[in-house]
Amino acid sequence: MMVGHAMVAFALGTAVAARRWPAERALAFGVVAGAFGAAPDVDMLYAVFGLAQVGVGGVWELTAAFWESSHLVHRAVTHSLVIGVIAAVGFAGAVTNRGRVVAALLLSGLVAVAFVVSGLLGGAVMLAFLLAGVGIALVAVRTTDLGPPELLAAGLLGLLSHPFGDVFTGAPPRFFYPLDVWTPGGAMAGGPIAGGAVVDAQVVADRVVLLSDPTLNLLSIFGIELATIWLAGYVFLRVTGRGLFAHVDARAAVGVAYAIAVVAMPAPTLQVSYHFVFSILALAIVGVAPRLLPSRPLLSAEWHETITWAMTGLAAVSIAALSYALAYVLFPVG
């Protein structure tokens, strides 16, 4: 769902901003919101260290180590609604001379809290997240006309929407970190002075399962991800005054052939999905492949727009996913 987080924030931000601002400013706001929406996943950087634990081995051993190490901090330190609000204020304040002192205090305080609650690893992950957010804010204020109020709104939209998209794919985020690890008496649960009952602040206790069949459940989650990209594309085209289907080429129909994958490879699940994800995403190449049909001139301006390439590739992947799902249901293997 990494791409989906950014797409949702972009689509919502742009659609709302377009109701009161010109298209260019609305798109800028949406892009900034999307960048903030992706920022919490910077905590995945730590997972790279998991590869060092196993050395050079098979791909499955390496990927297992990657995810096992990532779970130590992923969806905790950076996926909190509490942290998101404070961080957004700090990011917006960091772009002004007056606000920098307050921002420095807020952001350094978050690093200190993460260090106390989650140790050196938690503090390091928090620092990486905050540096990414400050970087986004500084680039935004220098390349757009957005000021601190707009950056605050974009930060809140991106950071607070992100955790909710993760309830389908793994362990639910810790929405109220670090409050969910403090006991009523003020001691940290699991810490050196822990005691008392841990505050139960869970919004979602376990991963949300949409369908009982593990393969169909994966396909439904993949469909949600694709839907967020379609939404973002639609909003972009709508705000820029263009039609959606004018930018989807007929070559996307090649995705129908992916139905053969039902018998060509093992059925994917959330636990083992790499072969499915990599192979189906490869179909997006049709968006930039040499044109074969003569319905438009080879060098037409419309075809060479990046949005046309992107939407055609997206359509091919979407058709492929739908074809695979239908083949899986209608012609079960094994």
C-alpha positions as CSV (number, residue, x, y, z in Angstrom):
1,M,0.0,0.0,0.0
2,M,3.0,2.3,-0.1
3,V,1.9,3.9,-3.4
4,G,-1.7,4.0,-2.3
5,H,-1.0,6.2,0.7
6,A,0.5,8.9,-1.5
7,M,-2.3,8.5,-4.1
8,V,-5.1,8.9,-1.6
9,A,-3.6,12.0,0.0
10,F,-2.9,13.5,-3.4
11,A,-6.4,12.8,-4.7
12,L,-8.2,14.1,-1.6
13,G,-5.9,17.1,-1.2
14,T,-6.2,18.1,-4.9
15,A,-9.9,17.6,-5.1
16,V,-10.7,19.7,-2.0
17,A,-8.1,22.4,-2.9
18,A,-9.4,22.7,-6.5
19,R,-12.8,24.0,-5.1
20,R,-11.1,27.2,-3.9
21,W,-7.8,27.5,-5.7
22,P,-6.6,27.5,-9.3
23,A,-5.6,24.2,-10.8
24,E,-1.8,24.7,-10.5
25,R,-2.0,25.5,-6.8
26,A,-4.4,22.7,-6.1
27,L,-2.1,20.2,-7.8
28,A,0.9,21.5,-5.8
29,F,-1.0,21.1,-2.6
30,G,-2.0,17.6,-3.6
31,V,1.6,16.6,-4.5
32,V,2.8,17.9,-1.1
33,A,0.1,16.0,0.7
34,G,1.0,12.9,-1.2
35,A,4.6,13.3,-0.3
36,F,3.7,13.6,3.4
37,G,1.4,10.6,2.9
38,A,4.3,8.4,1.9
39,A,6.7,9.8,4.5
40,P,5.8,7.4,7.4
41,D,7.1,4.4,5.4
42,V,10.6,5.7,5.8
43,D,10.7,3.4,8.8
44,M,11.2,0.6,6.3
45,L,14.8,1.7,6.0
46,Y,15.6,-0.3,9.1
47,A,14.5,-3.5,7.4
48,V,17.5,-3.4,5.2
49,F,19.6,-4.2,8.2
50,G,17.8,-7.5,8.5
51,L,19.6,-8.7,5.4
52,A,22.9,-8.5,7.2
53,Q,21.6,-11.0,9.7
54,V,21.5,-13.8,7.1
55,G,24.3,-12.8,4.8
56,V,24.1,-13.9,1.1
57,G,21.4,-16.5,0.8
58,G,18.3,-17.4,-1.2
59,V,15.8,-14.8,-2.2
60,W,13.1,-16.2,0.2
61,E,15.5,-16.3,3.1
62,L,16.5,-12.7,2.4
63,T,13.0,-11.4,2.1
64,A,11.9,-13.2,5.3
65,A,14.8,-11.5,7.1
66,F,13.8,-8.2,5.6
67,W,10.2,-8.3,6.8
68,E,11.1,-9.9,10.2
69,S,13.4,-7.0,11.0
70,S,11.0,-4.4,9.7
71,H,8.2,-5.5,12.0
72,L,10.3,-4.4,15.0
73,V,9.5,-0.7,14.2
74,H,7.3,-0.7,11.1
75,R,3.8,0.8,11.7
76,A,4.7,2.0,15.2
77,V,6.9,5.0,15.6
78,T,5.9,6.8,12.4
79,H,2.3,5.5,12.0
80,S,0.8,7.2,15.1
81,L,-2.0,9.7,14.9
82,V,-0.5,11.4,17.9
83,I,3.0,11.7,16.4
84,G,1.4,12.7,13.1
85,V,-0.3,15.8,14.5
86,I,2.8,17.0,16.4
87,A,5.1,16.3,13.4
88,A,2.8,18.2,11.0
89,V,3.0,21.2,13.2
90,G,6.8,20.9,13.4
91,F,7.1,20.5,9.6
92,A,5.0,23.6,8.9
93,G,6.9,25.6,11.5
94,A,10.3,24.6,10.2
95,V,9.9,26.7,7.0
96,T,9.7,30.1,8.9
97,N,12.2,31.9,10.9
98,R,9.8,32.4,13.8
99,G,8.6,28.9,13.8
100,R,11.9,27.1,13.6
101,V,12.6,27.3,17.3
102,V,9.2,25.8,18.2
103,A,9.6,23.3,15.4
104,A,13.1,22.3,16.7
105,L,11.7,21.8,20.2
106,L,8.7,19.7,19.0
107,L,10.7,17.5,16.7
108,S,13.6,16.9,19.0
109,G,11.1,16.1,21.7
110,L,9.6,13.4,19.4
111,V,13.0,11.9,18.9
112,A,13.6,11.9,22.6
113,V,10.3,10.2,23.3
114,A,10.9,7.6,20.7
115,F,14.3,6.9,22.2
116,V,12.9,6.5,25.7
117,V,10.0,4.4,24.6
118,S,11.5,2.3,21.8
119,G,15.2,2.5,22.4
120,L,18.0,3.5,20.0
121,L,16.3,1.9,17.0
122,G,13.0,3.8,17.7
123,G,14.9,7.1,18.1
124,A,16.8,6.5,14.8
125,V,13.6,5.7,12.9
126,M,11.9,8.8,14.3
127,L,14.9,11.0,13.3
128,A,14.8,9.6,9.7
129,F,11.1,10.2,9.5
130,L,11.4,13.8,10.8
131,L,14.2,14.6,8.5
132,A,12.2,13.4,5.6
133,G,9.2,15.5,6.6
134,V,11.3,18.6,7.1
135,G,12.9,18.0,3.7
136,I,9.4,17.8,2.1
137,A,8.4,21.0,3.7
138,L,11.5,22.9,2.7
139,V,11.3,21.8,-0.9
140,A,7.6,22.6,-1.0
141,V,8.0,26.2,0.3
142,R,10.8,26.8,-2.2
143,T,9.1,25.4,-5.3
144,T,5.4,26.4,-4.6
145,D,3.5,29.3,-3.2
146,L,2.2,27.3,-0.3
147,G,2.8,28.8,3.1
148,P,2.9,27.3,6.7
149,P,-0.9,27.0,7.0
150,E,-1.2,25.1,3.7
151,L,1.8,22.9,4.6
152,L,0.2,22.2,8.0
153,A,-3.0,21.1,6.2
154,A,-1.1,19.0,3.7
155,G,0.9,17.4,6.5
156,L,-2.1,16.5,8.6
157,L,-3.9,15.0,5.6
158,G,-1.0,12.9,4.5
159,L,0.2,11.8,7.9
160,L,-3.2,11.1,9.5
161,S,-4.6,9.2,6.5
162,H,-1.6,6.9,6.1
163,P,-2.2,4.5,9.1
164,F,-5.7,3.6,8.0
165,G,-4.5,2.2,4.7
166,D,-2.3,-0.3,6.5
167,V,-5.1,-2.3,8.3
168,F,-5.5,-4.7,5.4
169,T,-1.9,-5.9,4.8
170,G,-0.3,-6.8,8.1
171,A,-0.2,-6.0,11.8
172,P,-2.3,-2.9,12.4
173,P,-0.5,0.4,13.1
174,R,-0.1,1.6,16.6
175,F,-2.5,4.6,16.2
176,F,-1.8,6.1,19.6
177,Y,2.0,5.5,20.0
178,P,3.5,6.4,22.5
179,L,0.4,6.7,24.6
180,D,-0.4,3.0,24.2
181,V,2.7,1.9,26.0
182,W,2.3,4.0,29.2
183,T,0.7,2.7,32.3
184,P,-1.8,4.8,34.3
185,G,0.9,5.5,36.9
186,G,3.2,6.9,34.2
187,A,5.6,4.0,33.9
188,M,6.4,2.4,30.6
189,A,5.0,-1.0,29.9
190,G,7.8,-3.4,29.4
191,G,10.4,-0.8,30.6
192,P,12.7,-1.0,33.6
193,I,10.1,0.6,35.9
194,A,7.0,-1.0,34.3
195,G,4.0,-1.6,36.5
196,G,0.2,-1.5,36.4
197,A,-2.1,-2.1,33.5
198,V,-1.2,-1.0,30.0
199,V,-3.6,1.5,28.5
200,D,-5.7,-0.3,25.8
201,A,-5.7,2.2,22.9
202,Q,-6.1,-0.1,19.9
203,V,-8.3,1.0,17.1
204,V,-7.9,-2.3,15.2
205,A,-6.8,-5.4,17.0
206,D,-5.8,-7.5,14.0
207,R,-5.4,-7.3,10.2
208,V,-8.7,-6.6,8.4
209,V,-9.5,-9.7,6.2
210,L,-11.9,-8.8,3.3
211,L,-12.3,-12.4,2.0
212,S,-11.8,-15.8,3.5
213,D,-9.9,-17.2,0.5
214,P,-6.3,-16.0,0.9
215,T,-5.8,-15.5,-2.8
216,L,-9.0,-13.5,-3.3
217,N,-8.2,-11.5,-0.2
218,L,-4.9,-10.5,-1.7
219,L,-6.6,-9.7,-5.0
220,S,-9.1,-7.5,-3.2
221,I,-6.4,-5.6,-1.4
222,F,-4.5,-5.2,-4.7
223,G,-7.8,-3.9,-6.2
224,I,-8.0,-1.3,-3.5
225,E,-4.4,-0.2,-4.3
226,L,-5.3,0.1,-8.0
227,A,-8.4,2.0,-7.2
228,T,-6.4,4.7,-5.3
229,I,-4.2,5.2,-8.4
230,W,-7.3,5.4,-10.6
231,L,-8.7,8.0,-8.3
232,A,-5.6,10.1,-8.3
233,G,-5.4,9.9,-12.1
234,Y,-9.0,10.9,-12.5
235,V,-8.6,13.8,-10.1
236,F,-5.5,15.0,-12.0
237,L,-7.3,14.8,-15.3
238,R,-10.5,16.4,-14.0
239,V,-8.6,19.4,-12.4
240,T,-6.6,19.9,-15.6
241,G,-9.8,19.8,-17.7
242,R,-9.2,16.5,-19.6
243,G,-11.1,13.3,-20.0
244,L,-10.1,10.0,-18.5
245,F,-10.7,7.7,-21.4
246,A,-8.9,9.9,-23.9
247,H,-5.7,8.9,-22.1
248,V,-6.3,5.1,-22.0
249,D,-5.1,3.4,-25.1
250,A,-6.7,0.2,-26.5
251,R,-3.3,-1.7,-26.1
252,A,-4.2,-2.0,-22.4
253,A,-6.4,-5.0,-23.4
254,V,-3.3,-7.1,-23.5
255,G,-3.8,-7.5,-19.8
256,V,-6.5,-10.1,-20.5
257,A,-3.7,-12.6,-21.3
258,Y,-2.6,-12.6,-17.7
259,A,-5.4,-15.0,-16.9
260,I,-3.1,-17.8,-18.0
261,A,-1.0,-17.1,-14.8
262,V,-3.7,-19.0,-12.9
263,V,-2.2,-22.2,-14.2
264,A,1.4,-21.0,-14.8
265,M,2.3,-20.1,-11.2
266,P,1.3,-20.9,-7.6
267,A,-1.7,-18.9,-6.3
268,P,-0.4,-15.9,-4.4
269,T,-1.3,-14.9,-0.9
270,L,-0.3,-12.0,1.4
271,Q,2.4,-14.3,2.8
272,V,3.9,-15.2,-0.6
273,S,3.0,-12.7,-3.3
274,Y,6.2,-11.6,-4.9
275,H,5.8,-13.6,-8.1
276,F,2.3,-12.2,-8.6
277,V,3.1,-8.6,-7.9
278,F,6.3,-8.4,-9.9
279,S,4.8,-10.2,-12.9
280,I,1.5,-8.3,-13.1
281,L,3.2,-4.9,-12.6
282,A,5.5,-5.7,-15.5
283,L,2.5,-5.4,-17.8
284,A,2.5,-1.7,-17.2
285,I,5.3,-1.5,-19.8
286,V,2.6,-1.5,-22.5
287,G,2.1,2.1,-21.7
288,V,5.4,3.1,-23.2
289,A,5.9,0.2,-25.7
290,P,6.1,1.1,-29.4
291,R,2.7,1.8,-30.9
292,L,1.3,-0.9,-33.2
293,L,-2.2,0.2,-33.9
294,P,-2.7,3.0,-36.5
295,S,-5.6,4.8,-34.8
296,R,-3.4,7.6,-33.8
297,P,-0.2,9.1,-35.4
298,L,2.9,7.5,-33.9
299,L,4.3,10.8,-32.7
300,S,1.0,12.4,-31.6
301,A,1.3,14.9,-28.7
302,E,-1.5,13.1,-26.8
303,W,0.2,9.7,-26.9
304,H,3.5,11.1,-25.7
305,E,2.0,12.7,-22.6
306,T,3.2,11.0,-19.5
307,I,-0.3,10.8,-18.1
308,T,-1.3,8.7,-21.2
309,W,1.5,6.3,-20.7
310,A,0.7,6.0,-17.0
311,M,-3.1,5.5,-17.4
312,T,-2.6,3.0,-20.2
313,G,-0.2,1.0,-18.1
314,L,-2.5,1.2,-15.1
315,A,-5.4,0.0,-17.3
316,A,-3.4,-3.0,-18.5
317,V,-2.5,-4.0,-14.9
318,S,-6.2,-3.5,-13.8
319,I,-7.5,-5.7,-16.7
320,A,-4.9,-8.3,-15.8
321,A,-5.9,-8.4,-12.2
322,L,-9.6,-8.7,-13.1
323,S,-8.9,-11.4,-15.6
324,Y,-6.8,-13.4,-13.1
325,A,-9.5,-13.1,-10.5
326,L,-12.2,-14.3,-12.9
327,A,-10.0,-17.2,-14.0
328,Y,-9.2,-18.1,-10.5
329,V,-12.9,-18.2,-9.5
330,L,-14.3,-19.9,-12.7
331,F,-11.5,-22.3,-13.3
332,P,-10.0,-23.3,-9.9
333,V,-6.7,-25.3,-10.1
334,G,-5.9,-28.1,-7.7
